[in-house]
Amino acid sequence: MNRFRPATRSIIVFLLCNAAVFVRSGTVNIGVDPRIELISVVQLLSGAKSNNRTPPLQTQFDFPYKRDVLAAFSPYRNHEAVARYLDVLKAGFGFAPLAESVLVLSYPPELKSNTGPPLQRSDSPQVLAAFVESLRGFAGTSRFMVFYKKHLPYYRLLTEREKKKLDFQKWVSHLEDYCGGEEADYRFILSPLLQSADILIQTQEWNGSTCCQLVVAPNQLQGELPDFGSKNQYRHRILHEFGHFMIDPVVESHAADLERSAPLWVPIKRAMENQGYADWKTSVGEHVVRAVSVRLTYRMENEYAGRNALNSERILQFRYIEPISNRLKEYEDKRKRYKSIRNFFPEIVRTLEQLVESAGPNQ
């Protein structure tokens, strides 16, 4: 099964009158989104500190663009939007639900609904809705889009630097081909003002298609420019973060079946919880996403790289990564029978049940 799209030359795309700049290659877009920058500016003005419930917060790096932002927007530190942002933090929300709320809206300053609700709703929409309403006022009063358009050459420079690091479409196409299922559009949103983080958000586009949007933050400075990661980091983001988009719904559909292998959770519970994986079902999803990443590393790079990827997951206490990875070899050999991971997933469930049986009552 070959799901590769025709090769598409990367081009700069200016989105309507808002002049947002993205580089597009096939179904992958890379750029700086004004909606995310708007939230990031307000977050920076708030001076809020990070904690375990609300990562990530503003960048600690000092560079010219950050100084430009502070010079332009510091007069608005007492705006309602800054107070509303702090309310959101007090309610226990981090950056992800804020980004989720605005990425289904039009560009500032209007921020009007243009695609419908996000695929994953928050449990507390009132505090988020109040924040978004205050953002409209902030964007208008501060003339945010004037600042954004003035810095388009800077955003273009960042985008062009990042797009050269990897053949993004190639890796996305390999992942789609491996997992099967629906195709989607993919977007890397560069966010210079955020602290290191990868935030995956799924939205429904106006035409009904799904868009997987990954907000990425710089992890270092190269000279006076933020750098958003190496080739290997981008490869990992595609295989891991976009892998979750393809695999998590499959895991969810087998939640009841996975209860039979729940005893496997006991020996890894502490290690998983320390990494933010709170239950067996979530842990299974992580195991499968990482096993797919390992198998694709073997196939697209070489045995040495694949073995290193597998060992890295073992070090992180993903105890069942090897049996799942080995089972995926059967999937690869029988693609005429198994068109997608969804079709094959009962075999993964069976593998986990066999591990329970082989461990015996002392598991």
KELOMI-575357 format. One record per residue (C-alpha): x, y, z; residue in one letter; chain. Coordinates in Angstrom, 1 decimal, always signed. Layout:
<atoms>
+--------+--------+--------+------+------+
|   east |  north |     up | code | unit |
+--------+--------+--------+------+------+
|      X |      Y |      Z |    A |    A |
...
+--------+--------+--------+------+------+
</atoms>
This chain:
<atoms>
+--------+--------+--------+------+------+
|   east |  north |     up | code | unit |
+--------+--------+--------+------+------+
|   +0.0 |   +0.0 |   +0.0 |    M |    A |
|   +1.6 |   +3.3 |   -1.1 |    N |    A |
|   -0.1 |   +6.5 |   +0.2 |    R |    A |
|   +2.7 |   +8.9 |   -0.9 |    F |    A |
|   +1.5 |  +12.1 |   -2.4 |    R |    A |
|   +3.0 |  +13.7 |   -5.5 |    P |    A |
|   +6.1 |  +15.7 |   -4.7 |    A |    A |
|   +5.2 |  +19.3 |   -4.0 |    T |    A |
|   +7.6 |  +22.2 |   -4.1 |    R |    A |
|   +7.8 |  +24.2 |   -0.9 |    S |    A |
|   +6.2 |  +27.6 |   -1.4 |    I |    A |
|   +5.5 |  +30.6 |   +0.8 |    I |    A |
|   +1.8 |  +30.9 |   +1.4 |    V |    A |
|   +0.3 |  +34.2 |   +2.5 |    F |    A |
|   -3.1 |  +33.5 |   +4.2 |    L |    A |
|   -5.6 |  +36.0 |   +3.0 |    L |    A |
|   -5.5 |  +39.6 |   +4.1 |    C |    A |
|   -4.0 |  +38.7 |   +7.5 |    N |    A |
|   -0.7 |  +38.1 |   +5.8 |    A |    A |
|   +0.3 |  +35.1 |   +8.0 |    A |    A |
|   +3.2 |  +33.3 |   +6.5 |    V |    A |
|   +3.5 |  +29.5 |   +6.3 |    F |    A |
|   +5.8 |  +27.3 |   +4.2 |    V |    A |
|   +3.8 |  +24.4 |   +2.7 |    R |    A |
|   +5.3 |  +21.2 |   +1.5 |    S |    A |
|   +2.6 |  +18.7 |   +0.5 |    G |    A |
|   +0.3 |  +18.4 |   +3.4 |    T |    A |
|   +2.8 |  +19.8 |   +5.9 |    V |    A |
|   +2.8 |  +23.5 |   +6.8 |    N |    A |
|   +5.4 |  +25.4 |   +8.9 |    I |    A |
|   +5.0 |  +28.9 |  +10.2 |    G |    A |
|   +4.2 |  +31.4 |  +12.9 |    V |    A |
|   +0.5 |  +31.7 |  +13.7 |    D |    A |
|   -0.8 |  +35.1 |  +14.9 |    P |    A |
|   -3.3 |  +33.5 |  +17.2 |    R |    A |
|   -0.6 |  +31.6 |  +19.1 |    I |    A |
|   +1.6 |  +34.7 |  +19.1 |    E |    A |
|   -1.2 |  +36.7 |  +20.6 |    L |    A |
|   -1.6 |  +34.3 |  +23.5 |    I |    A |
|   +2.1 |  +34.2 |  +23.9 |    S |    A |
|   +2.4 |  +37.9 |  +24.2 |    V |    A |
|   -0.3 |  +38.1 |  +26.9 |    V |    A |
|   +1.4 |  +35.2 |  +28.7 |    Q |    A |
|   +4.7 |  +37.1 |  +28.6 |    L |    A |
|   +3.1 |  +40.2 |  +30.0 |    L |    A |
|   +1.6 |  +38.2 |  +32.9 |    S |    A |
|   +5.0 |  +37.2 |  +34.2 |    G |    A |
|   +3.4 |  +34.0 |  +35.4 |    A |    A |
|   +5.7 |  +31.3 |  +36.6 |    K |    A |
|   +5.6 |  +27.6 |  +35.5 |    S |    A |
|   +4.5 |  +24.8 |  +37.8 |    N |    A |
|   +3.6 |  +21.2 |  +37.4 |    N |    A |
|   +0.0 |  +21.9 |  +36.4 |    R |    A |
|   +0.6 |  +24.6 |  +33.8 |    T |    A |
|   +3.7 |  +24.0 |  +31.6 |    P |    A |
|   +4.9 |  +25.6 |  +29.4 |    P |    A |
|   +5.2 |  +29.3 |  +30.1 |    L |    A |
|   +7.2 |  +32.1 |  +28.6 |    Q |    A |
|  +10.7 |  +31.6 |  +27.2 |    T |    A |
|  +13.7 |  +32.4 |  +29.5 |    Q |    A |
|  +15.9 |  +33.3 |  +26.5 |    F |    A |
|  +16.8 |  +36.9 |  +25.9 |    D |    A |
|  +16.8 |  +37.9 |  +22.2 |    F |    A |
|  +15.8 |  +40.9 |  +20.0 |    P |    A |
|  +12.3 |  +39.7 |  +19.1 |    Y |    A |
|  +11.4 |  +39.2 |  +22.8 |    K |    A |
|  +12.6 |  +42.7 |  +23.5 |    R |    A |
|  +10.6 |  +44.0 |  +20.6 |    D |    A |
|   +7.5 |  +42.4 |  +22.1 |    V |    A |
|   +8.1 |  +43.9 |  +25.5 |    L |    A |
|   +8.7 |  +47.3 |  +24.1 |    A |    A |
|   +5.5 |  +47.2 |  +22.0 |    A |    A |
|   +3.1 |  +45.7 |  +24.5 |    F |    A |
|   +4.4 |  +46.5 |  +28.0 |    S |    A |
|   +2.0 |  +49.5 |  +28.1 |    P |    A |
|   -0.9 |  +47.0 |  +28.1 |    Y |    A |
|   +0.3 |  +44.9 |  +31.2 |    R |    A |
|   -2.9 |  +46.0 |  +33.0 |    N |    A |
|   -5.3 |  +45.0 |  +30.2 |    H |    A |
|   -8.1 |  +42.7 |  +31.1 |    E |    A |
|   -6.7 |  +39.9 |  +29.0 |    A |    A |
|   -3.7 |  +39.6 |  +31.3 |    V |    A |
|   -5.9 |  +39.3 |  +34.3 |    A |    A |
|   -8.1 |  +36.7 |  +32.5 |    R |    A |
|   -5.0 |  +34.7 |  +31.6 |    Y |    A |
|   -4.1 |  +34.5 |  +35.2 |    L |    A |
|   -7.6 |  +33.3 |  +36.0 |    D |    A |
|   -7.1 |  +30.5 |  +33.5 |    V |    A |
|   -3.9 |  +29.5 |  +35.3 |    L |    A |
|   -5.7 |  +29.5 |  +38.6 |    K |    A |
|   -8.4 |  +27.3 |  +37.2 |    A |    A |
|   -5.7 |  +24.7 |  +36.5 |    G |    A |
|   -5.3 |  +25.1 |  +32.7 |    F |    A |
|   -2.0 |  +25.3 |  +30.8 |    G |    A |
|   -1.2 |  +26.6 |  +27.4 |    F |    A |
|   -2.8 |  +23.7 |  +25.4 |    A |    A |
|   -6.5 |  +24.5 |  +26.1 |    P |    A |
|   -5.9 |  +28.2 |  +25.3 |    L |    A |
|   -4.3 |  +27.3 |  +22.0 |    A |    A |
|   -7.1 |  +24.9 |  +21.3 |    E |    A |
|   -9.7 |  +27.6 |  +21.9 |    S |    A |
|   -8.2 |  +30.1 |  +19.4 |    V |    A |
|   -7.0 |  +27.8 |  +16.6 |    L |    A |
|  -10.7 |  +27.2 |  +15.6 |    V |    A |
|  -11.1 |  +31.0 |  +15.3 |    L |    A |
|  -10.2 |  +33.5 |  +12.6 |    S |    A |
|   -7.1 |  +35.6 |  +12.9 |    Y |    A |
|   -6.9 |  +38.6 |  +15.2 |    P |    A |
|   -8.3 |  +41.0 |  +15.9 |    P |    A |
|  -11.8 |  +39.5 |  +15.1 |    E |    A |
|  -11.2 |  +36.0 |  +16.4 |    L |    A |
|  -14.5 |  +34.8 |  +15.0 |    K |    A |
|  -15.6 |  +31.2 |  +14.9 |    S |    A |
|  -14.9 |  +29.8 |  +11.4 |    N |    A |
|  -14.7 |  +26.0 |  +11.8 |    T |    A |
|  -16.8 |  +25.0 |  +14.7 |    G |    A |
|  -15.7 |  +23.7 |  +18.1 |    P |    A |
|  -12.3 |  +21.9 |  +18.8 |    P |    A |
|  -12.3 |  +18.2 |  +18.7 |    L |    A |
|  -11.5 |  +18.0 |  +22.5 |    Q |    A |
|  -13.5 |  +20.3 |  +24.6 |    R |    A |
|  -12.3 |  +21.6 |  +28.0 |    S |    A |
|  -14.2 |  +20.8 |  +31.2 |    D |    A |
|  -14.5 |  +24.4 |  +32.1 |    S |    A |
|  -15.4 |  +26.5 |  +29.0 |    P |    A |
|  -16.5 |  +29.6 |  +30.9 |    Q |    A |
|  -13.1 |  +30.8 |  +32.0 |    V |    A |
|  -11.6 |  +30.0 |  +28.6 |    L |    A |
|  -14.5 |  +31.8 |  +26.8 |    A |    A |
|  -13.9 |  +34.9 |  +29.0 |    A |    A |
|  -10.2 |  +34.9 |  +28.2 |    F |    A |
|  -10.8 |  +34.6 |  +24.4 |    V |    A |
|  -13.3 |  +37.5 |  +24.6 |    E |    A |
|  -10.7 |  +39.6 |  +26.4 |    S |    A |
|   -8.1 |  +38.7 |  +23.7 |    L |    A |
|  -10.3 |  +40.3 |  +21.1 |    R |    A |
|  -10.1 |  +43.6 |  +23.0 |    G |    A |
|   -6.4 |  +43.3 |  +23.6 |    F |    A |
|   -5.7 |  +42.6 |  +19.9 |    A |    A |
|   -7.6 |  +45.6 |  +18.8 |    G |    A |
|   -6.4 |  +48.1 |  +21.5 |    T |    A |
|   -2.8 |  +47.1 |  +21.2 |    S |    A |
|   -2.9 |  +46.9 |  +17.3 |    R |    A |
|   -1.4 |  +43.5 |  +17.6 |    F |    A |
|   -1.7 |  +42.7 |  +13.9 |    M |    A |
|   +0.2 |  +45.8 |  +13.0 |    V |    A |
|   +3.1 |  +44.4 |  +15.0 |    F |    A |
|   +2.7 |  +40.9 |  +13.5 |    Y |    A |
|   +2.7 |  +42.2 |   +9.9 |    K |    A |
|   +5.8 |  +44.4 |  +10.7 |    K |    A |
|   +7.6 |  +41.2 |  +11.8 |    H |    A |
|   +6.7 |  +39.0 |   +8.8 |    L |    A |
|  +10.2 |  +39.1 |   +7.4 |    P |    A |
|  +11.4 |  +37.8 |  +10.8 |    Y |    A |
|   +8.8 |  +35.0 |  +10.9 |    Y |    A |
|   +9.7 |  +34.1 |   +7.3 |    R |    A |
|  +13.4 |  +33.9 |   +8.3 |    L |    A |
|  +12.6 |  +31.5 |  +11.2 |    L |    A |
|  +10.3 |  +29.4 |   +9.0 |    T |    A |
|  +12.8 |  +29.1 |   +6.1 |    E |    A |
|  +15.6 |  +28.0 |   +8.6 |    R |    A |
|  +13.4 |  +25.3 |  +10.1 |    E |    A |
|  +12.0 |  +23.9 |   +6.9 |    K |    A |
|  +15.6 |  +23.0 |   +5.7 |    K |    A |
|  +16.2 |  +20.7 |   +8.6 |    K |    A |
|  +14.1 |  +17.7 |   +7.3 |    L |    A |
|  +12.0 |  +16.4 |   +4.5 |    D |    A |
|   +8.8 |  +16.8 |   +6.5 |    F |    A |
|   +6.5 |  +15.4 |   +3.8 |    Q |    A |
|   +8.6 |  +12.2 |   +3.4 |    K |    A |
|   +8.4 |  +11.3 |   +7.1 |    W |    A |
|   +4.7 |  +12.2 |   +7.4 |    V |    A |
|   +3.9 |  +10.1 |   +4.4 |    S |    A |
|   +5.9 |   +7.1 |   +5.8 |    H |    A |
|   +4.0 |   +7.4 |   +9.0 |    L |    A |
|   +0.6 |   +7.6 |   +7.3 |    E |    A |
|   +1.5 |   +4.7 |   +5.0 |    D |    A |
|   +2.6 |   +2.6 |   +8.0 |    Y |    A |
|   -0.5 |   +3.3 |  +10.2 |    C |    A |
|   -3.1 |   +3.4 |   +7.4 |    G |    A |
|   -6.4 |   +5.2 |   +8.2 |    G |    A |
|   -7.4 |   +8.7 |   +7.3 |    E |    A |
|   -5.1 |  +11.3 |   +5.9 |    E |    A |
|   -4.9 |  +14.7 |   +7.4 |    A |    A |
|   -3.2 |  +18.1 |   +7.1 |    D |    A |
|   -0.3 |  +18.8 |   +9.5 |    Y |    A |
|   +1.0 |  +22.1 |  +10.8 |    R |    A |
|   +4.1 |  +23.0 |  +12.8 |    F |    A |
|   +3.5 |  +26.3 |  +14.6 |    I |    A |
|   +6.7 |  +28.0 |  +15.6 |    L |    A |
|   +6.2 |  +29.9 |  +18.9 |    S |    A |
|   +9.3 |  +32.0 |  +19.7 |    P |    A |
|   +8.0 |  +33.2 |  +23.1 |    L |    A |
|   +7.2 |  +29.8 |  +24.6 |    L |    A |
|   +9.4 |  +27.7 |  +26.8 |    Q |    A |
|  +10.3 |  +24.3 |  +25.5 |    S |    A |
|   +7.2 |  +22.3 |  +24.7 |    A |    A |
|   +5.4 |  +20.3 |  +22.0 |    D |    A |
|   +1.7 |  +20.8 |  +22.2 |    I |    A |
|   -0.5 |  +18.7 |  +19.8 |    L |    A |
|   -3.9 |  +20.1 |  +18.9 |    I |    A |
|   -6.5 |  +18.7 |  +16.5 |    Q |    A |
|   -9.0 |  +21.0 |  +14.8 |    T |    A |
|  -11.6 |  +20.5 |  +12.2 |    Q |    A |
|  -11.0 |  +22.6 |   +9.0 |    E |    A |
|  -13.7 |  +24.5 |   +7.1 |    W |    A |
|  -13.9 |  +21.7 |   +4.5 |    N |    A |
|  -14.4 |  +19.0 |   +7.1 |    G |    A |
|  -10.8 |  +17.7 |   +7.1 |    S |    A |
|   -8.7 |  +17.2 |  +10.2 |    T |    A |
|   -5.7 |  +19.3 |  +10.9 |    C |    A |
|   -3.0 |  +18.2 |  +13.4 |    C |    A |
|   -1.3 |  +21.2 |  +14.7 |    Q |    A |
|   +1.9 |  +21.0 |  +16.8 |    L |    A |
|   +3.0 |  +24.1 |  +18.6 |    V |    A |
|   +6.8 |  +24.0 |  +19.1 |    V |    A |
|   +9.0 |  +26.2 |  +21.2 |    A |    A |
|  +12.7 |  +27.0 |  +20.9 |    P |    A |
|  +15.1 |  +24.9 |  +22.9 |    N |    A |
|  +18.1 |  +27.2 |  +22.3 |    Q |    A |
|  +19.4 |  +30.3 |  +20.6 |    L |    A |
|  +21.6 |  +30.2 |  +17.5 |    Q |    A |
|  +23.1 |  +33.6 |  +17.6 |    G |    A |
|  +20.2 |  +35.9 |  +18.2 |    E |    A |
|  +17.6 |  +33.7 |  +16.6 |    L |    A |
|  +15.5 |  +31.0 |  +18.4 |    P |    A |
|  +16.2 |  +27.5 |  +17.2 |    D |    A |
|  +13.3 |  +25.0 |  +17.4 |    F |    A |
|  +15.2 |  +21.7 |  +17.2 |    G |    A |
|  +17.4 |  +19.4 |  +15.2 |    S |    A |
|  +16.6 |  +17.1 |  +12.4 |    K |    A |
|  +16.3 |  +14.2 |  +14.8 |    N |    A |
|  +13.9 |  +16.2 |  +17.1 |    Q |    A |
|  +11.6 |  +17.0 |  +14.2 |    Y |    A |
|  +11.7 |  +13.4 |  +13.1 |    R |    A |
|  +10.7 |  +12.4 |  +16.6 |    H |    A |
|   +7.9 |  +15.0 |  +16.7 |    R |    A |
|   +6.4 |  +13.6 |  +13.5 |    I |    A |
|   +6.6 |   +9.9 |  +14.5 |    L |    A |
|   +5.6 |  +10.5 |  +18.2 |    H |    A |
|   +3.2 |  +13.4 |  +18.2 |    E |    A |
|   +1.5 |  +12.8 |  +14.9 |    F |    A |
|   +1.6 |   +9.1 |  +15.7 |    G |    A |
|   -0.6 |   +9.8 |  +18.7 |    H |    A |
|   -3.2 |  +11.3 |  +16.3 |    F |    A |
|   -3.3 |   +8.1 |  +14.4 |    M |    A |
|   -3.0 |   +5.5 |  +17.2 |    I |    A |
|   -4.9 |   +7.0 |  +20.2 |    D |    A |
|   -8.4 |   +6.6 |  +18.7 |    P |    A |
|   -7.5 |   +2.9 |  +18.0 |    V |    A |
|   -6.4 |   +2.4 |  +21.6 |    V |    A |
|   -9.6 |   +4.1 |  +22.9 |    E |    A |
|  -11.8 |   +1.8 |  +20.8 |    S |    A |
|  -10.2 |   -1.2 |  +22.5 |    H |    A |
|  -10.3 |   +0.1 |  +26.0 |    A |    A |
|  -12.5 |   -2.8 |  +27.3 |    A |    A |
|  -10.3 |   -5.4 |  +25.7 |    D |    A |
|   -7.2 |   -3.9 |  +27.3 |    L |    A |
|   -8.6 |   -4.5 |  +30.8 |    E |    A |
|   -7.7 |   -8.1 |  +30.4 |    R |    A |
|   -4.0 |   -7.2 |  +30.3 |    S |    A |
|   -4.2 |   -4.6 |  +33.1 |    A |    A |
|   -2.0 |   -6.7 |  +35.5 |    P |    A |
|   +0.9 |   -5.6 |  +33.3 |    L |    A |
|   +0.4 |   -2.1 |  +34.7 |    W |    A |
|   +1.5 |   -3.0 |  +38.2 |    V |    A |
|   +5.3 |   -3.4 |  +37.7 |    P |    A |
|   +5.5 |   -0.2 |  +35.6 |    I |    A |
|   +3.0 |   +2.0 |  +37.4 |    K |    A |
|   +5.4 |   +4.2 |  +39.3 |    R |    A |
|   +7.7 |   +4.7 |  +36.3 |    A |    A |
|   +4.8 |   +5.6 |  +34.0 |    M |    A |
|   +3.1 |   +7.9 |  +36.5 |    E |    A |
|   +6.4 |   +9.8 |  +36.9 |    N |    A |
|   +6.3 |  +10.5 |  +33.2 |    Q |    A |
|   +2.7 |  +11.6 |  +33.3 |    G |    A |
|   +1.0 |   +8.4 |  +32.1 |    Y |    A |
|   -1.7 |   +7.9 |  +34.7 |    A |    A |
|   -3.3 |   +4.5 |  +33.7 |    D |    A |
|   -2.8 |   +1.3 |  +31.8 |    W |    A |
|   -4.8 |   +2.4 |  +28.7 |    K |    A |
|   -2.7 |   +5.6 |  +28.3 |    T |    A |
|   +0.5 |   +3.5 |  +28.9 |    S |    A |
|   -0.5 |   +1.1 |  +26.1 |    V |    A |
|   -1.0 |   +4.0 |  +23.7 |    G |    A |
|   +2.5 |   +5.3 |  +24.6 |    E |    A |
|   +4.0 |   +1.8 |  +24.1 |    H |    A |
|   +2.4 |   +1.4 |  +20.7 |    V |    A |
|   +3.3 |   +4.9 |  +19.5 |    V |    A |
|   +6.9 |   +4.4 |  +20.5 |    R |    A |
|   +7.0 |   +0.9 |  +19.0 |    A |    A |
|   +5.8 |   +2.2 |  +15.7 |    V |    A |
|   +8.5 |   +4.9 |  +15.9 |    S |    A |
|  +11.1 |   +2.2 |  +16.6 |    V |    A |
|   +9.9 |   +0.1 |  +13.6 |    R |    A |
|   +9.9 |   +3.1 |  +11.3 |    L |    A |
|  +13.4 |   +4.1 |  +12.5 |    T |    A |
|  +14.6 |   +0.6 |  +11.6 |    Y |    A |
|  +13.0 |   +0.8 |   +8.2 |    R |    A |
|  +13.8 |   +4.3 |   +7.1 |    M |    A |
|  +17.3 |   +4.6 |   +8.6 |    E |    A |
|  +19.2 |   +1.5 |   +9.6 |    N |    A |
|  +19.4 |   -1.3 |  +12.1 |    E |    A |
|  +21.8 |   +0.6 |  +14.3 |    Y |    A |
|  +19.5 |   +3.6 |  +14.6 |    A |    A |
|  +16.5 |   +1.3 |  +15.2 |    G |    A |
|  +18.3 |   -0.6 |  +18.0 |    R |    A |
|  +19.3 |   +2.7 |  +19.6 |    N |    A |
|  +15.7 |   +3.9 |  +19.5 |    A |    A |
|  +14.5 |   +0.6 |  +21.1 |    L |    A |
|  +17.2 |   +0.9 |  +23.8 |    N |    A |
|  +16.2 |   +4.5 |  +24.6 |    S |    A |
|  +12.6 |   +3.3 |  +25.2 |    E |    A |
|  +13.8 |   +0.5 |  +27.5 |    R |    A |
|  +15.7 |   +3.1 |  +29.5 |    I |    A |
|  +12.5 |   +5.0 |  +29.9 |    L |    A |
|  +10.9 |   +1.9 |  +31.4 |    Q |    A |
|   +8.7 |   +1.1 |  +28.5 |    F |    A |
|   +8.9 |   -2.6 |  +29.6 |    R |    A |
|   +6.7 |   -4.0 |  +26.8 |    Y |    A |
|   +8.1 |   -2.1 |  +23.9 |    I |    A |
|  +10.1 |   -5.0 |  +22.5 |    E |    A |
|   +7.3 |   -7.6 |  +22.3 |    P |    A |
|   +5.0 |   -5.0 |  +20.7 |    I |    A |
|   +7.7 |   -4.0 |  +18.3 |    S |    A |
|   +8.3 |   -7.6 |  +17.4 |    N |    A |
|   +4.6 |   -8.2 |  +16.8 |    R |    A |
|   +4.6 |   -5.2 |  +14.4 |    L |    A |
|   +7.0 |   -7.1 |  +12.2 |    K |    A |
|   +4.1 |   -9.5 |  +11.4 |    E |    A |
|   +1.9 |   -6.5 |  +10.6 |    Y |    A |
|   +4.6 |   -5.3 |   +8.1 |    E |    A |
|   +4.8 |   -8.7 |   +6.5 |    D |    A |
|   +1.0 |   -9.0 |   +6.0 |    K |    A |
|   -0.1 |   -5.6 |   +4.8 |    R |    A |
|   -2.4 |   -7.2 |   +2.2 |    K |    A |
|   -4.3 |   -8.7 |   +5.1 |    R |    A |
|   -3.9 |   -5.8 |   +7.6 |    Y |    A |
|   -4.6 |   -2.5 |   +5.8 |    K |    A |
|   -4.0 |   -0.4 |   +8.9 |    S |    A |
|   -3.0 |   -0.4 |  +12.6 |    I |    A |
|   -6.7 |   -0.5 |  +13.4 |    R |    A |
|   -7.1 |   -3.8 |  +11.6 |    N |    A |
|   -4.1 |   -5.2 |  +13.3 |    F |    A |
|   -4.6 |   -3.9 |  +16.8 |    F |    A |
|   -6.4 |   -7.1 |  +18.1 |    P |    A |
|   -3.1 |   -8.9 |  +17.6 |    E |    A |
|   -1.4 |   -6.3 |  +19.8 |    I |    A |
|   -4.1 |   -6.9 |  +22.4 |    V |    A |
|   -3.4 |  -10.6 |  +22.2 |    R |    A |
|   +0.3 |  -10.0 |  +22.6 |    T |    A |
|   -0.3 |   -8.2 |  +25.9 |    L |    A |
|   -2.6 |  -10.9 |  +27.1 |    E |    A |
|   +0.1 |  -13.5 |  +26.4 |    Q |    A |
|   +2.5 |  -11.6 |  +28.5 |    L |    A |
|   +0.1 |  -11.7 |  +31.4 |    V |    A |
|   -0.3 |  -15.5 |  +30.9 |    E |    A |
|   +3.5 |  -16.1 |  +30.7 |    S |    A |
|   +4.1 |  -14.0 |  +33.8 |    A |    A |
|   +1.7 |  -16.2 |  +35.9 |    G |    A |
|   +0.1 |  -15.2 |  +39.2 |    P |    A |
|   +3.1 |  -13.3 |  +40.5 |    N |    A |
|   +2.9 |  -10.6 |  +37.8 |    Q |    A |
+--------+--------+--------+------+------+
</atoms>
